[in-house]
Amino acid sequence: MTETIYILNGPNLNLLGTREPEIYGSQTLDDIAAMLEARGEELGLTIEMRQSNHEGHLVDWLHEAQAESAKAVLLNAAAYTHTSIALLDAINAISVPVIEVHLSDPASREEFRHNSYVSMAAADVVQGLGAQSYIVALEKAAAL
Ligand code: DQA
């Protein structure tokens, strides 16, 4: 049986491709999913890619990753990164390692993006590499 990596994406990431392409690039979330599937296959990993605009879905899926004994979670919580104690608590509540992912580099953007609740519990962070952030994070997850 191959190991599974959950890749969880938060609000507005369903609009990638048309959403502020100067910041987030022109690839859609489906394009990124296809890249992750291909790299996952090379690494012998099963990819479970999800997106929701609702905070509670992300909490539920973190719990599911634990229940399903996932190898790791890649989490781009988008704006909830900067606001969600519920996500911080969920990451602390599970033993599956969570790698935080961002397309942009929040640290070099507006002040309100500098705080990350996800970072307080994440095993690692990959940001600022565009879609490639997800691939680097997947490779880190494979090496865990
Ligand atoms: C993001 C960065 C967040 O600050 C922002 O709210 C997003 C996307 C990124 O991938 O660069 O929605 O997580």
Backbone and ligand atoms as CSV (ligand in chain L), in Angstrom:
chain,resi,resn,atom,element,x,y,z
A,1,MET,N,N,0.825,-1.211,0.000
A,1,MET,CA,C,0.000,0.000,0.000
A,1,MET,C,C,0.860,1.262,0.000
A,2,THR,N,N,0.562,2.213,-0.877
A,2,THR,CA,C,1.350,3.448,-0.900
A,2,THR,C,C,0.891,4.377,0.222
A,3,GLU,N,N,1.800,5.245,0.627
A,3,GLU,CA,C,1.462,6.229,1.652
A,3,GLU,C,C,0.747,7.419,0.997
A,4,THR,N,N,-0.121,8.051,1.786
A,4,THR,CA,C,-0.943,9.149,1.254
A,4,THR,C,C,-0.516,10.486,1.846
A,5,ILE,N,N,-0.439,11.473,0.972
A,5,ILE,CA,C,-0.193,12.856,1.394
A,5,ILE,C,C,-1.476,13.654,1.135
A,6,TYR,N,N,-2.046,14.218,2.193
A,6,TYR,CA,C,-3.177,15.127,2.037
A,6,TYR,C,C,-2.639,16.513,1.677
A,7,ILE,N,N,-3.255,17.125,0.666
A,7,ILE,CA,C,-2.865,18.484,0.269
A,7,ILE,C,C,-4.117,19.355,0.378
A,8,LEU,N,N,-4.139,20.189,1.414
A,8,LEU,CA,C,-5.332,20.948,1.763
A,8,LEU,C,C,-5.146,22.422,1.428
A,9,ASN,N,N,-6.129,22.957,0.728
A,9,ASN,CA,C,-6.060,24.334,0.229
A,9,ASN,C,C,-7.246,25.138,0.711
A,10,GLY,N,N,-6.966,26.320,1.215
A,10,GLY,CA,C,-7.991,27.159,1.823
A,10,GLY,C,C,-8.632,28.150,0.869
A,11,PRO,N,N,-9.249,29.196,1.433
A,11,PRO,CA,C,-10.136,30.084,0.688
A,11,PRO,C,C,-9.468,30.821,-0.470
A,12,ASN,N,N,-10.225,30.924,-1.530
A,12,ASN,CA,C,-9.876,31.678,-2.750
A,12,ASN,C,C,-8.851,30.970,-3.636
A,13,LEU,N,N,-8.315,29.846,-3.170
A,13,LEU,CA,C,-7.333,29.143,-3.995
A,13,LEU,C,C,-8.003,28.411,-5.158
A,14,ASN,N,N,-9.343,28.265,-5.111
A,14,ASN,CA,C,-10.079,27.733,-6.266
A,14,ASN,C,C,-10.021,28.703,-7.445
A,15,LEU,N,N,-9.652,29.963,-7.173
A,15,LEU,CA,C,-9.598,30.969,-8.244
A,15,LEU,C,C,-8.197,31.138,-8.829
A,16,LEU,N,N,-7.256,30.298,-8.405
A,16,LEU,CA,C,-5.895,30.410,-8.964
A,16,LEU,C,C,-5.954,30.324,-10.485
A,17,GLY,N,N,-5.088,31.100,-11.120
A,17,GLY,CA,C,-5.111,31.167,-12.587
A,17,GLY,C,C,-5.605,32.538,-13.013
A,18,THR,N,N,-6.700,32.989,-12.347
A,18,THR,CA,C,-7.237,34.328,-12.645
A,18,THR,C,C,-7.079,35.265,-11.459
A,19,ARG,N,N,-6.845,34.709,-10.251
A,19,ARG,CA,C,-6.752,35.536,-9.036
A,19,ARG,C,C,-5.368,36.173,-8.937
A,20,GLU,N,N,-5.293,37.476,-9.031
A,20,GLU,CA,C,-4.042,38.217,-8.851
A,20,GLU,C,C,-2.828,37.433,-9.396
A,21,PRO,N,N,-2.817,37.167,-10.714
A,21,PRO,CA,C,-1.747,36.325,-11.271
A,21,PRO,C,C,-0.345,36.905,-11.066
A,22,GLU,N,N,-0.279,38.247,-10.901
A,22,GLU,CA,C,1.034,38.873,-10.666
A,22,GLU,C,C,1.613,38.440,-9.306
A,23,ILE,N,N,0.740,37.981,-8.405
A,23,ILE,CA,C,1.194,37.493,-7.090
A,23,ILE,C,C,1.241,35.964,-7.063
A,24,TYR,N,N,0.178,35.332,-7.614
A,24,TYR,CA,C,0.024,33.887,-7.424
A,24,TYR,C,C,0.339,33.056,-8.669
A,25,GLY,N,N,0.674,33.739,-9.793
A,25,GLY,CA,C,1.000,32.999,-11.005
A,25,GLY,C,C,-0.235,32.672,-11.825
A,26,SER,N,N,-0.035,32.032,-12.973
A,26,SER,CA,C,-1.135,31.792,-13.915
A,26,SER,C,C,-1.607,30.342,-13.902
A,27,GLN,N,N,-1.003,29.506,-13.085
A,27,GLN,CA,C,-1.447,28.111,-13.038
A,27,GLN,C,C,-2.703,27.975,-12.179
A,28,THR,N,N,-3.613,27.126,-12.619
A,28,THR,CA,C,-4.829,26.865,-11.848
A,28,THR,C,C,-4.521,25.819,-10.776
A,29,LEU,N,N,-5.471,25.650,-9.851
A,29,LEU,CA,C,-5.284,24.628,-8.818
A,29,LEU,C,C,-5.280,23.230,-9.465
A,30,ASP,N,N,-6.043,23.063,-10.549
A,30,ASP,CA,C,-6.029,21.777,-11.271
A,30,ASP,C,C,-4.655,21.530,-11.905
A,31,ASP,N,N,-4.028,22.599,-12.429
A,31,ASP,CA,C,-2.665,22.456,-12.981
A,31,ASP,C,C,-1.714,21.989,-11.884
A,32,ILE,N,N,-1.836,22.611,-10.712
A,32,ILE,CA,C,-0.945,22.263,-9.587
A,32,ILE,C,C,-1.221,20.829,-9.132
A,33,ALA,N,N,-2.503,20.458,-9.113
A,33,ALA,CA,C,-2.860,19.082,-8.726
A,33,ALA,C,C,-2.218,18.079,-9.687
A,34,ALA,N,N,-2.227,18.404,-10.990
A,34,ALA,CA,C,-1.637,17.499,-11.987
A,34,ALA,C,C,-0.131,17.367,-11.774
A,35,MET,N,N,0.534,18.496,-11.466
A,35,MET,CA,C,1.983,18.464,-11.176
A,35,MET,C,C,2.263,17.593,-9.964
A,36,LEU,N,N,1.406,17.740,-8.933
A,36,LEU,CA,C,1.604,16.987,-7.688
A,36,LEU,C,C,1.352,15.498,-7.905
A,37,GLU,N,N,0.337,15.184,-8.715
A,37,GLU,CA,C,0.047,13.774,-9.040
A,37,GLU,C,C,1.257,13.134,-9.712
A,38,ALA,N,N,1.837,13.869,-10.683
A,38,ALA,CA,C,2.971,13.331,-11.447
A,38,ALA,C,C,4.176,13.125,-10.540
A,39,ARG,N,N,4.486,14.123,-9.721
A,39,ARG,CA,C,5.650,14.015,-8.821
A,39,ARG,C,C,5.382,12.960,-7.737
A,40,GLY,N,N,4.118,12.900,-7.292
A,40,GLY,CA,C,3.739,11.903,-6.294
A,40,GLY,C,C,3.948,10.496,-6.824
A,41,GLU,N,N,3.590,10.286,-8.075
A,41,GLU,CA,C,3.762,8.963,-8.684
A,41,GLU,C,C,5.242,8.577,-8.704
A,42,GLU,N,N,6.093,9.548,-9.073
A,42,GLU,CA,C,7.548,9.281,-9.091
A,42,GLU,C,C,8.061,8.921,-7.701
A,43,LEU,N,N,7.468,9.559,-6.692
A,43,LEU,CA,C,7.922,9.353,-5.311
A,43,LEU,C,C,7.202,8.182,-4.640
A,44,GLY,N,N,6.271,7.563,-5.354
A,44,GLY,CA,C,5.524,6.431,-4.806
A,44,GLY,C,C,4.510,6.843,-3.761
A,45,LEU,N,N,3.931,8.038,-3.928
A,45,LEU,CA,C,2.978,8.561,-2.952
A,45,LEU,C,C,1.605,8.772,-3.592
A,46,THR,N,N,0.558,8.532,-2.838
A,46,THR,CA,C,-0.805,8.842,-3.275
A,46,THR,C,C,-1.143,10.255,-2.819
A,47,ILE,N,N,-1.721,11.040,-3.736
A,47,ILE,CA,C,-2.055,12.439,-3.450
A,47,ILE,C,C,-3.562,12.570,-3.213
A,48,GLU,N,N,-3.934,13.208,-2.108
A,48,GLU,CA,C,-5.351,13.499,-1.812
A,48,GLU,C,C,-5.484,15.015,-1.756
A,49,MET,N,N,-5.905,15.608,-2.877
A,49,MET,CA,C,-5.924,17.075,-3.023
A,49,MET,C,C,-7.330,17.616,-2.748
A,50,ARG,N,N,-7.436,18.605,-1.869
A,50,ARG,CA,C,-8.740,19.178,-1.523
A,50,ARG,C,C,-8.645,20.711,-1.486
A,51,GLN,N,N,-9.777,21.372,-1.688
A,51,GLN,CA,C,-9.846,22.833,-1.520
A,51,GLN,C,C,-11.189,23.180,-0.914
A,52,SER,N,N,-11.204,24.121,0.024
A,52,SER,CA,C,-12.467,24.632,0.555
A,52,SER,C,C,-12.320,26.094,0.942
A,53,ASN,N,N,-13.433,26.807,0.818
A,53,ASN,CA,C,-13.472,28.196,1.278
A,53,ASN,C,C,-13.948,28.289,2.728
A,54,HIS,N,N,-14.135,27.130,3.375
A,54,HIS,CA,C,-14.718,27.090,4.725
A,54,HIS,C,C,-13.710,26.522,5.724
A,55,GLU,N,N,-13.456,27.280,6.760
A,55,GLU,CA,C,-12.452,26.935,7.772
A,55,GLU,C,C,-12.688,25.539,8.370
A,56,GLY,N,N,-13.954,25.251,8.723
A,56,GLY,CA,C,-14.275,23.979,9.374
A,56,GLY,C,C,-13.964,22.768,8.510
A,57,HIS,N,N,-14.091,22.916,7.188
A,57,HIS,CA,C,-13.730,21.799,6.305
A,57,HIS,C,C,-12.255,21.463,6.462
A,58,LEU,N,N,-11.431,22.511,6.567
A,58,LEU,CA,C,-9.982,22.280,6.706
A,58,LEU,C,C,-9.695,21.568,8.025
A,59,VAL,N,N,-10.403,21.967,9.100
A,59,VAL,CA,C,-10.252,21.298,10.409
A,59,VAL,C,C,-10.657,19.829,10.274
A,60,ASP,N,N,-11.815,19.578,9.651
A,60,ASP,CA,C,-12.297,18.194,9.483
A,60,ASP,C,C,-11.296,17.356,8.693
A,61,TRP,N,N,-10.702,17.937,7.654
A,61,TRP,CA,C,-9.779,17.176,6.808
A,61,TRP,C,C,-8.454,16.903,7.524
A,62,LEU,N,N,-8.040,17.812,8.416
A,62,LEU,CA,C,-6.851,17.519,9.239
A,62,LEU,C,C,-7.148,16.312,10.131
A,63,HIS,N,N,-8.342,16.269,10.724
A,63,HIS,CA,C,-8.726,15.118,11.551
A,63,HIS,C,C,-8.760,13.849,10.697
A,64,GLU,N,N,-9.288,13.982,9.472
A,64,GLU,CA,C,-9.380,12.818,8.572
A,64,GLU,C,C,-7.990,12.295,8.215
A,65,ALA,N,N,-7.052,13.212,7.996
A,65,ALA,CA,C,-5.677,12.801,7.665
A,65,ALA,C,C,-5.118,11.925,8.784
A,66,GLN,N,N,-5.416,12.296,10.022
A,66,GLN,CA,C,-4.987,11.506,11.179
A,66,GLN,C,C,-5.697,10.143,11.179
A,67,ALA,N,N,-7.031,10.159,10.997
A,67,ALA,CA,C,-7.821,8.918,11.044
A,67,ALA,C,C,-7.388,7.955,9.945
A,68,GLU,N,N,-6.971,8.506,8.807
A,68,GLU,CA,C,-6.563,7.679,7.664
A,68,GLU,C,C,-5.069,7.373,7.672
A,69,SER,N,N,-4.378,7.765,8.746
A,69,SER,CA,C,-2.936,7.508,8.888
A,69,SER,C,C,-2.136,8.053,7.709
A,70,ALA,N,N,-2.449,9.270,7.293
A,70,ALA,CA,C,-1.681,9.908,6.217
A,70,ALA,C,C,-0.227,10.065,6.649
A,71,LYS,N,N,0.670,10.060,5.657
A,71,LYS,CA,C,2.098,10.246,5.960
A,71,LYS,C,C,2.375,11.695,6.375
A,72,ALA,N,N,1.706,12.638,5.701
A,72,ALA,CA,C,1.895,14.066,5.989
A,72,ALA,C,C,0.749,14.842,5.365
A,73,VAL,N,N,0.624,16.089,5.804
A,73,VAL,CA,C,-0.333,17.028,5.195
A,73,VAL,C,C,0.459,18.229,4.683
A,74,LEU,N,N,0.183,18.639,3.444
A,74,LEU,CA,C,0.650,19.946,2.963
A,74,LEU,C,C,-0.544,20.877,3.106
A,75,LEU,N,N,-0.360,21.975,3.812
A,75,LEU,CA,C,-1.478,22.879,4.107
A,75,LEU,C,C,-1.183,24.291,3.623
A,76,ASN,N,N,-1.939,24.723,2.591
A,76,ASN,CA,C,-1.976,26.134,2.246
A,76,ASN,C,C,-3.315,26.647,2.754
A,77,ALA,N,N,-3.302,27.170,3.971
A,77,ALA,CA,C,-4.549,27.626,4.603
A,77,ALA,C,C,-4.962,28.997,4.097
A,78,ALA,N,N,-4.193,29.554,3.155
A,78,ALA,CA,C,-4.497,30.869,2.563
A,78,ALA,C,C,-4.725,31.882,3.688
A,79,ALA,N,N,-5.777,32.703,3.614
A,79,ALA,CA,C,-5.948,33.773,4.612
A,79,ALA,C,C,-6.158,33.236,6.030
A,80,TYR,N,N,-6.683,32.003,6.157
A,80,TYR,CA,C,-6.866,31.431,7.506
A,80,TYR,C,C,-5.524,31.206,8.215
A,81,THR,N,N,-4.447,31.146,7.437
A,81,THR,CA,C,-3.095,31.065,8.020
A,81,THR,C,C,-2.906,32.127,9.096
A,82,HIS,N,N,-3.433,33.317,8.789
A,82,HIS,CA,C,-3.134,34.499,9.603
A,82,HIS,C,C,-4.183,34.754,10.690
A,83,THR,N,N,-5.227,33.926,10.721
A,83,THR,CA,C,-6.340,34.206,11.649
A,83,THR,C,C,-6.786,33.014,12.481
A,84,SER,N,N,-6.438,31.793,12.060
A,84,SER,CA,C,-7.176,30.640,12.584
A,84,SER,C,C,-6.493,29.895,13.728
A,85,ILE,N,N,-6.961,30.171,14.947
A,85,ILE,CA,C,-6.526,29.387,16.104
A,85,ILE,C,C,-7.105,27.971,16.001
A,86,ALA,N,N,-8.266,27.836,15.355
A,86,ALA,CA,C,-8.860,26.502,15.166
A,86,ALA,C,C,-7.934,25.598,14.354
A,87,LEU,N,N,-7.288,26.147,13.339
A,87,LEU,CA,C,-6.344,25.340,12.553
A,87,LEU,C,C,-5.094,25.024,13.365
A,88,LEU,N,N,-4.594,25.995,14.120
A,88,LEU,CA,C,-3.444,25.736,15.002
A,88,LEU,C,C,-3.777,24.593,15.969
A,89,ASP,N,N,-4.950,24.663,16.585
A,89,ASP,CA,C,-5.348,23.623,17.531
A,89,ASP,C,C,-5.462,22.262,16.832
A,90,ALA,N,N,-6.009,22.260,15.617
A,90,ALA,CA,C,-6.177,20.995,14.882
A,90,ALA,C,C,-4.828,20.377,14.543
A,91,ILE,N,N,-3.870,21.211,14.151
A,91,ILE,CA,C,-2.530,20.682,13.819
A,91,ILE,C,C,-1.892,20.106,15.078
A,92,ASN,N,N,-2.075,20.798,16.208
A,92,ASN,CA,C,-1.517,20.300,17.470
A,92,ASN,C,C,-2.234,19.044,17.963
A,93,ALA,N,N,-3.478,18.858,17.508
A,93,ALA,CA,C,-4.280,17.722,17.984
A,93,ALA,C,C,-3.959,16.417,17.260
A,94,ILE,N,N,-3.248,16.528,16.127
A,94,ILE,CA,C,-2.946,15.318,15.346
A,94,ILE,C,C,-1.446,15.064,15.381
A,95,SER,N,N,-1.070,13.816,15.112
A,95,SER,CA,C,0.367,13.494,15.107
A,95,SER,C,C,0.943,13.465,13.689
A,96,VAL,N,N,0.085,13.580,12.679
A,96,VAL,CA,C,0.568,13.638,11.290
A,96,VAL,C,C,1.315,14.956,11.085
A,97,PRO,N,N,2.548,14.921,10.562
A,97,PRO,CA,C,3.258,16.185,10.333
A,97,PRO,C,C,2.593,17.039,9.252
A,98,VAL,N,N,2.546,18.327,9.521
A,98,VAL,CA,C,1.923,19.291,8.595
A,98,VAL,C,C,3.013,20.219,8.066
A,99,ILE,N,N,3.113,20.318,6.753
A,99,ILE,CA,C,4.043,21.261,6.129
A,99,ILE,C,C,3.216,22.425,5.567
A,100,GLU,N,N,3.541,23.620,6.030
A,100,GLU,CA,C,2.840,24.836,5.582
A,100,GLU,C,C,3.365,25.238,4.207
A,101,VAL,N,N,2.443,25.598,3.321
A,101,VAL,CA,C,2.802,25.962,1.944
A,101,VAL,C,C,2.169,27.301,1.581
A,102,HIS,N,N,2.935,28.156,0.897
A,102,HIS,CA,C,2.377,29.374,0.296
A,102,HIS,C,C,3.021,29.592,-1.065
A,103,LEU,N,N,2.209,30.033,-2.014
A,103,LEU,CA,C,2.735,30.397,-3.335
A,103,LEU,C,C,3.600,31.646,-3.223
A,104,SER,N,N,3.048,32.672,-2.559
A,104,SER,CA,C,3.771,33.931,-2.376
A,104,SER,C,C,4.617,33.844,-1.107
A,105,ASP,N,N,5.326,34.917,-0.808
A,105,ASP,CA,C,6.107,34.974,0.431
A,105,ASP,C,C,5.397,35.953,1.371
A,106,PRO,N,N,4.531,35.447,2.254
A,106,PRO,CA,C,3.746,36.354,3.104
A,106,PRO,C,C,4.623,37.307,3.922
A,107,ALA,N,N,5.829,36.894,4.252
A,107,ALA,CA,C,6.718,37.723,5.085
A,107,ALA,C,C,7.140,39.002,4.372
A,108,SER,N,N,7.096,38.992,3.033
A,108,SER,CA,C,7.503,40.197,2.298
A,108,SER,C,C,6.288,40.976,1.785
A,109,ARG,N,N,5.099,40.634,2.311
A,109,ARG,CA,C,3.877,41.336,1.892
A,109,ARG,C,C,3.338,42.185,3.055
A,110,GLU,N,N,2.049,42.448,3.060
A,110,GLU,CA,C,1.462,43.317,4.088
A,110,GLU,C,C,1.735,42.765,5.487
A,111,GLU,N,N,1.822,43.695,6.433
A,111,GLU,CA,C,2.083,43.361,7.843
A,111,GLU,C,C,1.118,42.285,8.377
A,112,PHE,N,N,-0.179,42.386,7.971
A,112,PHE,CA,C,-1.170,41.451,8.530
A,112,PHE,C,C,-0.945,40.018,8.064
A,113,ARG,N,N,-0.059,39.821,7.067
A,113,ARG,CA,C,0.254,38.453,6.627
A,113,ARG,C,C,1.484,37.895,7.341
A,114,HIS,N,N,2.098,38.684,8.194
A,114,HIS,CA,C,3.356,38.240,8.815
A,114,HIS,C,C,3.134,37.199,9.898
A,115,ASN,N,N,1.992,37.302,10.605
A,115,ASN,CA,C,1.707,36.276,11.619
A,115,ASN,C,C,1.120,35.031,10.956
A,116,SER,N,N,1.636,33.864,11.333
A,116,SER,CA,C,1.057,32.600,10.864
A,116,SER,C,C,0.790,31.683,12.048
A,117,TYR,N,N,-0.498,31.435,12.317
A,117,TYR,CA,C,-0.846,30.448,13.353
A,117,TYR,C,C,-0.410,29.054,12.925
A,118,VAL,N,N,-0.464,28.795,11.607
A,118,VAL,CA,C,-0.062,27.476,11.097
A,118,VAL,C,C,1.417,27.213,11.403
A,119,SER,N,N,2.249,28.250,11.235
A,119,SER,CA,C,3.696,28.097,11.490
A,119,SER,C,C,4.001,27.675,12.922
A,120,MET,N,N,3.119,28.056,13.853
A,120,MET,CA,C,3.364,27.745,15.273
A,120,MET,C,C,3.360,26.245,15.535
A,121,ALA,N,N,2.739,25.475,14.616
A,121,ALA,CA,C,2.670,24.030,14.835
A,121,ALA,C,C,3.211,23.216,13.657
A,122,ALA,N,N,3.519,23.877,12.543
A,122,ALA,CA,C,3.940,23.147,11.344
A,122,ALA,C,C,5.342,22.569,11.511
A,123,ALA,N,N,5.572,21.435,10.874
A,123,ALA,CA,C,6.884,20.782,10.911
A,123,ALA,C,C,7.872,21.534,10.016
A,124,ASP,N,N,7.361,22.218,9.000
A,124,ASP,CA,C,8.227,22.909,8.043
A,124,ASP,C,C,7.367,23.927,7.278
A,125,VAL,N,N,8.023,24.852,6.596
A,125,VAL,CA,C,7.311,25.871,5.809
A,125,VAL,C,C,8.022,26.013,4.460
A,126,VAL,N,N,7.243,26.030,3.370
A,126,VAL,CA,C,7.795,26.316,2.043
A,126,VAL,C,C,6.955,27.431,1.435
A,127,GLN,N,N,7.578,28.536,1.083
A,127,GLN,CA,C,6.811,29.680,0.579
A,127,GLN,C,C,7.627,30.481,-0.432
A,128,GLY,N,N,6.894,31.222,-1.265
A,128,GLY,CA,C,7.544,32.178,-2.162
A,128,GLY,C,C,8.063,31.595,-3.463
A,129,LEU,N,N,7.761,30.337,-3.752
A,129,LEU,CA,C,8.278,29.695,-4.966
A,129,LEU,C,C,7.190,29.487,-6.010
A,130,GLY,N,N,6.030,30.144,-5.843
A,130,GLY,CA,C,4.912,29.906,-6.757
A,130,GLY,C,C,4.447,28.456,-6.621
A,131,ALA,N,N,3.959,27.892,-7.739
A,131,ALA,CA,C,3.452,26.506,-7.704
A,131,ALA,C,C,4.532,25.527,-7.241
A,132,GLN,N,N,5.774,25.886,-7.494
A,132,GLN,CA,C,6.895,25.021,-7.105
A,132,GLN,C,C,6.960,24.820,-5.581
A,133,SER,N,N,6.376,25.738,-4.814
A,133,SER,CA,C,6.337,25.574,-3.348
A,133,SER,C,C,5.704,24.225,-2.984
A,134,TYR,N,N,4.638,23.856,-3.737
A,134,TYR,CA,C,3.950,22.598,-3.440
A,134,TYR,C,C,4.853,21.395,-3.740
A,135,ILE,N,N,5.625,21.491,-4.821
A,135,ILE,CA,C,6.484,20.364,-5.216
A,135,ILE,C,C,7.600,20.189,-4.192
A,136,VAL,N,N,8.224,21.303,-3.803
A,136,VAL,CA,C,9.299,21.234,-2.796
A,136,VAL,C,C,8.732,20.672,-1.489
A,137,ALA,N,N,7.527,21.110,-1.123
A,137,ALA,CA,C,6.903,20.609,0.117
A,137,ALA,C,C,6.615,19.107,0.001
A,138,LEU,N,N,6.191,18.661,-1.186
A,138,LEU,CA,C,5.919,17.224,-1.385
A,138,LEU,C,C,7.209,16.416,-1.233
A,139,GLU,N,N,8.293,16.955,-1.778
A,139,GLU,CA,C,9.589,16.261,-1.663
A,139,GLU,C,C,10.028,16.206,-0.198
A,140,LYS,N,N,9.785,17.280,0.540
A,140,LYS,CA,C,10.104,17.279,1.980
A,140,LYS,C,C,9.238,16.230,2.704
A,141,ALA,N,N,7.969,16.163,2.327
A,141,ALA,CA,C,7.060,15.186,2.960
A,141,ALA,C,C,7.520,13.760,2.673
A,142,ALA,N,N,7.981,13.538,1.436
A,142,ALA,CA,C,8.442,12.198,1.052
A,142,ALA,C,C,9.633,11.782,1.899
A,143,ALA,N,N,10.461,12.766,2.260
A,143,ALA,CA,C,11.705,12.488,2.994
A,143,ALA,C,C,11.475,12.341,4.509
A,144,LEU,N,N,10.263,12.609,4.967
A,144,LEU,CA,C,9.993,12.532,6.422
A,144,LEU,C,C,10.108,11.104,6.935
L,1,DQA,C1,C,-1.274,32.480,0.334
L,1,DQA,C2,C,-0.802,33.727,1.111
L,1,DQA,C3,C,-1.906,34.245,2.017
L,1,DQA,O1,O,-1.458,35.407,2.712
L,1,DQA,C4,C,-3.124,34.636,1.206
L,1,DQA,O2,O,-4.176,35.021,2.056
L,1,DQA,C5,C,-3.563,33.561,0.262
L,1,DQA,C6,C,-2.553,32.764,-0.427
L,1,DQA,C7,C,-0.214,32.015,-0.679
L,1,DQA,O3,O,-0.304,30.865,-1.108
L,1,DQA,O4,O,0.661,32.787,-1.067
L,1,DQA,O5,O,-4.745,33.413,0.007
L,1,DQA,O6,O,-1.483,31.444,1.269
